[in-house]
Amino acid sequence: MRKVYFDNNATTPVHPVVAEFAKPFLGEFFGNPSSLHWAGREVRCFFNDAREQAANMIHAQPSEIVFTGCGSESDNHAVKGLAYAKRDEGRHIITTMIEHPAVLNACKHLQADGYDVTYLPVDGEGQIEPDDVKKAIRNDTILISVMYANNETGNLLPIREIGEIAKEHGITFHSDMVQAMGKTDIDMDSLKVDLASFSGHKVYAPKGVGILYIREGREIESLIHGGHQEGSRRAGTENIMGAVAFGKACETITKEMAGENGRIETLRGRLLDGILERVDHVRFNGHPTRRLPNTLNLSFEYVEAESLLIALDLNGIAVSSGSACSSGSTEPSHVLLAMRIPPETCQSAIRLSLGRGNTEEDVDYALSVIPGVVTGLREMSPLYKRP
């Protein structure tokens, strides 16, 4: 049976170049970079290179890069760290209803600690209006947190415009850029973002490593206290293998990005057009143009997403029914609900996210399987009436 992986927004396979580069750090290069002796010095130079490689990818300074354990840690560090650092200046935070759970639950935690959070709505295509951000600003607003790319729909949000608003009002701006990295250009020189979160395993590096970008001059409280690692911003012995792999992934993907993203976008278009031609009652969820090149979110009406996911898996096709971080939840997607999509339509939605390993043959195989699977499941639905 053919295996097709269409869940790259959940995680990506480690790039072969990255895997090969990281191997020595499981054996030969084992030192602690904080150590002054030869074993520490051997790895410290690679660690510094990784910081520079990551900075180059997003057009930042190496001193602005803090290695973390994952994207969720980076989100929590940004949101909580800024809130606690600015607690004497105000306790109001602005975010959106479609953020990743790492941001939403960090905000809920702060609400229990006396902070006030405004959750901005989105329109039916999942887009936020920058003017809504401006209207929500108060005298005690200390943080605006808006993601760059939505992990479920693939929508690209107007963070450049929101950044200008934040700067105009002197408010710190954080953006979860986990899904945007490697799929669209990120230039911290031009964006007015003060804090940004990234995750290694979304860009063909291993799991267990992330980055928090902190613009020079911005002060936030530490999330993890201990030693003086990462310029006293994130304590704990560094994950050397993860960091050097992340750095190598940044270097490698930067070289491949333009060509790969164009190829993947073509495959995504072929997949979408093929599904719409072969299957009726399919709803496209998201903005038609302001989106990542690799992501599709589709509702197959009269079909339960979990049943569709399992049936496709039995045919070797891996997709998801939403965010990997919401796996196991029976609730409809909070992102799709925020777009005012009916709950029953939300529960029929699956996400197909393509990556560098996908081919035309993968798309053709999926198109040969999906129509029959959907038809079979609809035959069992009491709500579906055959045309």
C-alpha positions in Angstrom: 0.0 0.0 0.0 1.3 3.5 -0.9 2.0 5.8 2.0 1.2 9.5 1.5 1.9 12.1 4.2 -0.3 15.2 4.1 0.2 16.3 7.7 3.2 18.5 7.5 1.6 21.3 9.6 1.6 18.8 12.5 5.3 17.8 12.0 7.8 17.4 9.2 10.3 14.6 8.6 13.9 15.6 9.4 15.6 16.8 6.3 18.3 14.3 5.3 21.0 17.0 5.3 20.0 18.0 8.8 19.9 14.4 10.0 23.4 13.7 8.7 24.8 16.9 10.2 23.3 16.2 13.6 24.7 12.7 14.0 28.1 13.6 15.6 26.2 15.3 18.4 25.0 12.0 19.6 28.6 10.8 20.1 31.7 12.7 19.2 30.5 16.2 20.1 29.0 15.6 23.6 30.2 18.5 25.7 28.3 21.2 27.6 28.7 24.5 25.8 29.0 26.3 29.2 32.2 24.3 30.0 35.5 26.1 29.5 37.5 23.0 28.6 38.0 21.4 25.1 34.8 19.4 25.1 32.7 22.5 25.8 34.6 24.6 23.3 34.1 22.0 20.6 30.3 22.3 20.7 30.1 26.0 21.5 31.3 27.0 18.1 28.5 24.9 16.5 26.0 26.3 18.9 27.0 29.9 17.9 26.8 29.0 14.2 23.2 27.6 14.8 22.2 30.9 16.4 23.6 32.8 13.4 21.9 30.5 10.9 18.5 30.9 12.5 19.0 34.7 12.7 19.9 34.9 9.0 16.7 33.1 8.0 14.5 35.7 9.7 16.8 38.7 9.1 17.5 39.2 12.8 20.6 39.5 14.9 22.1 36.4 16.6 21.8 38.1 20.0 18.0 38.2 19.4 17.7 34.4 19.2 16.8 32.4 22.3 16.7 28.6 21.9 13.8 27.0 23.7 12.3 23.5 24.0 9.4 24.0 21.5 7.0 26.6 19.9 4.6 26.3 22.8 7.3 27.2 25.3 8.3 30.2 23.1 4.6 31.3 23.1 4.3 31.0 26.8 7.6 32.7 27.4 6.6 35.6 25.2 3.1 36.1 26.6 3.7 35.4 30.2 7.1 36.9 30.3 6.0 40.2 28.8 2.8 40.3 31.0 4.8 39.9 34.2 7.5 42.3 33.1 4.9 45.0 32.4 2.5 44.3 35.2 3.0 47.7 36.8 2.2 49.5 33.5 -1.0 47.7 32.7 -2.8 44.3 32.6 -4.6 44.4 29.3 -3.7 42.0 26.4 -5.2 41.8 22.9 -5.2 38.6 20.9 -7.5 36.8 18.5 -10.0 33.9 18.8 -8.0 31.8 16.3 -4.6 31.6 18.0 -2.8 28.4 18.8 -3.8 26.9 22.2 -0.3 27.8 23.5 -1.2 31.5 23.2 -4.9 31.1 24.2 -4.2 29.0 27.3 -1.4 31.3 28.3 -3.8 34.2 28.1 -6.4 32.2 30.1 -3.8 31.6 32.8 -3.1 35.3 33.0 -6.8 36.1 33.3 -6.9 33.9 36.4 -4.0 36.0 37.7 -5.9 39.3 37.3 -5.2 40.2 33.7 -7.8 41.3 31.2 -7.7 39.8 27.7 -9.6 40.9 24.6 -10.1 38.1 22.0 -10.7 39.7 18.6 -13.1 38.0 16.1 -12.4 37.1 12.5 -14.5 37.2 9.4 -16.0 34.2 7.5 -12.7 33.7 5.7 -10.7 33.7 9.0 -9.1 37.1 8.5 -8.7 39.8 11.2 -9.3 43.4 10.5 -6.3 45.6 11.7 -8.7 48.4 12.6 -10.3 46.1 15.2 -6.9 45.9 16.9 -6.7 49.7 17.0 -10.2 50.0 18.4 -9.4 47.4 21.2 -6.3 49.3 22.5 -6.7 50.9 25.9 -4.5 53.0 28.1 -3.5 49.8 30.0 -2.8 47.6 27.0 0.7 46.1 27.3 0.7 43.3 24.7 -0.8 42.4 21.3 -0.4 38.8 20.2 -1.5 37.8 16.7 -0.2 34.8 14.7 1.4 35.2 11.3 -0.1 32.0 9.8 -2.9 30.0 11.1 -2.1 26.3 11.7 -5.5 25.0 10.7 -6.6 27.1 7.7 -3.1 28.3 6.5 -4.4 31.9 6.5 -1.7 34.6 6.5 -2.8 37.4 8.9 -1.9 41.1 8.4 0.8 41.3 11.0 2.7 44.1 9.1 -0.3 46.4 9.5 -0.9 45.3 13.1 2.8 45.9 13.9 2.6 49.4 12.7 -0.4 50.0 15.0 1.4 48.5 17.9 4.5 50.6 17.3 2.4 53.8 16.9 0.9 53.2 20.4 4.1 51.9 22.0 2.7 48.5 22.7 4.8 45.3 22.5 3.8 43.0 19.6 4.2 39.2 19.7 3.5 36.9 16.8 3.4 33.1 16.7 5.3 32.4 13.5 5.6 28.7 13.9 3.7 27.8 10.7 5.0 30.7 8.7 8.7 29.8 9.0 10.0 28.2 5.8 6.7 28.8 4.0 6.8 32.5 3.5 9.5 35.2 3.8 10.1 36.5 7.3 12.1 39.7 7.7 12.4 41.0 11.2 14.2 44.1 9.8 11.0 45.3 8.3 8.3 43.8 10.5 7.4 45.7 13.6 7.3 42.5 15.7 9.0 42.6 19.1 8.6 38.9 20.0 8.2 35.9 17.8 7.9 32.1 18.3 9.3 29.3 16.1 9.5 25.5 16.2 12.1 23.2 14.7 10.0 20.3 13.8 7.8 22.4 11.5 10.9 23.1 9.3 12.5 19.6 8.9 14.5 19.7 12.2 13.9 17.4 15.1 11.2 17.8 17.8 12.1 19.3 21.1 13.7 22.6 20.0 12.2 26.0 19.4 13.2 29.7 19.2 12.0 32.8 20.8 13.0 36.0 19.0 13.4 38.9 21.3 14.0 42.2 19.6 17.1 44.0 20.9 16.1 46.3 23.8 12.9 44.4 24.8 12.9 43.0 28.3 10.7 40.1 29.4 10.8 37.9 32.5 12.2 34.5 32.3 9.9 31.5 32.2 12.5 29.1 33.4 14.9 30.1 36.2 18.2 28.6 37.0 21.6 29.2 35.4 22.8 31.9 33.0 22.3 30.1 29.7 20.9 32.0 26.7 22.0 35.3 28.2 20.1 34.6 31.4 16.9 34.5 29.4 16.3 30.7 29.4 18.0 28.6 32.0 18.9 25.0 31.6 21.7 23.1 29.8 21.2 23.7 26.1 19.8 21.1 23.7 22.9 21.2 21.5 21.8 18.5 19.0 18.4 20.2 18.6 19.9 23.7 18.2 22.5 22.7 15.7 19.9 20.7 13.7 17.5 23.7 13.8 20.3 26.0 12.6 21.2 23.6 9.8 17.5 23.3 8.8 17.3 27.1 8.6 20.3 27.3 6.4 19.1 24.4 4.2 15.4 25.5 3.9 16.4 29.1 3.1 18.2 27.8 0.0 15.4 25.6 -1.1 12.4 27.7 -0.1 11.6 29.6 -3.2 11.6 26.6 -5.5 10.0 24.2 -3.1 7.2 26.5 -2.1 6.2 27.2 -5.7 6.3 23.4 -6.5 4.2 22.6 -3.3 1.7 25.4 -4.1 1.2 23.8 -7.6 0.6 20.4 -6.0 -1.9 21.9 -3.5 -3.8 23.6 -6.4 -3.9 20.3 -8.3 -5.2 18.5 -5.1 -7.9 21.1 -4.5 -9.1 21.3 -8.0 -9.2 17.5 -8.2 -11.2 17.1 -5.1 -13.7 19.8 -6.1 -14.1 18.1 -9.5 -14.7 14.7 -8.1 -16.6 15.3 -4.8 -19.7 17.4 -4.2 -20.7 19.2 -1.1 -17.1 20.2 -0.2 -16.5 23.6 1.5 -13.2 25.4 1.4 -12.3 26.9 4.7 -10.1 30.0 4.8 -9.0 32.9 2.6 -8.6 32.1 -1.1 -5.4 34.0 -1.6 -3.9 35.2 1.7 -2.6 31.8 2.8 0.3 29.5 3.0 1.3 27.6 -0.2 0.9 24.2 1.4 -2.4 24.1 3.4 -5.9 23.1 2.6 -8.8 23.0 5.1 -11.9 21.3 3.6 -15.2 20.3 5.0 -16.7 17.2 3.5 -20.3 17.7 4.4 -22.4 14.7 5.7 -19.1 13.0 6.8 -17.5 13.0 10.3 -13.9 14.1 10.1 -12.6 11.4 12.4 -14.2 8.7 10.3 -12.8 10.2 7.2 -9.3 10.5 8.8 -9.4 6.8 9.8 -10.7 5.6 6.4 -7.9 7.6 4.6 -5.3 6.2 7.0 -6.4 2.7 6.1 -5.6 3.6 2.6 -2.2 4.9 3.6 -3.1 8.7 3.5 -2.2 10.7 6.5 -4.2 13.9 7.1 -5.5 15.6 10.3 -8.8 16.8 11.6 -7.3 20.0 12.9 -4.5 21.1 15.1 -2.2 18.3 16.4 -2.3 20.0 19.7 -6.1 19.5 19.9 -5.9 15.8 19.1 -8.3 13.8 21.3 -10.8 16.7 21.7 -14.3 16.0 20.5 -15.1 19.7 20.4 -15.3 21.4 16.9 -12.3 23.5 15.9 -12.2 26.8 17.7 -10.7 28.3 14.6 -13.6 27.3 12.3 -16.2 28.2 14.9 -14.7 31.7 15.1 -15.2 31.9 11.4 -18.9 31.3 12.1 -19.0 28.0 10.3 -21.8 25.7 11.6 -20.7 23.2 14.2 -21.7 20.2 12.0 -19.7 21.6 9.1 -16.7 22.2 11.4 -16.8 18.5 12.5 -16.6 17.4 8.9 -13.4 19.4 8.2 -9.9 17.9 7.6 -6.6 19.6 7.0 -4.2 18.5 4.2 -0.8 20.1 4.6 1.8 19.3 2.0 5.6 19.3 2.3 8.9 18.9 0.4 8.5 15.1 0.2 5.2 15.2 -1.7 5.0 14.4 -5.4 2.4 14.5 -8.2 2.0 10.8 -7.7 1.0 11.4 -4.1 -1.7 13.9 -5.2 -2.9 11.5 -8.0 -3.1 8.6 -5.5 -5.1 10.8 -3.0 -7.5 11.8 -5.8 -8.0 8.2 -6.7 -8.9 7.3 -3.1 -10.8 10.3 -1.5 -13.9 10.3 -3.7 -14.7 6.6 -3.0 -14.0 6.9 0.7 -16.3 10.0 1.0 -19.0 8.3 -1.0 -18.8 5.2 1.2 -19.1 7.2 4.4 -21.9 9.3 3.1 -23.9 6.1 2.3 -24.0 5.4 6.0 -25.2 8.9 6.9 -28.9 9.4 7.5 -28.6 13.1 6.6 -27.1 12.5 3.1 -29.4 12.3 0.1 -27.9 10.8 -3.0 -28.1 13.1 -6.0 
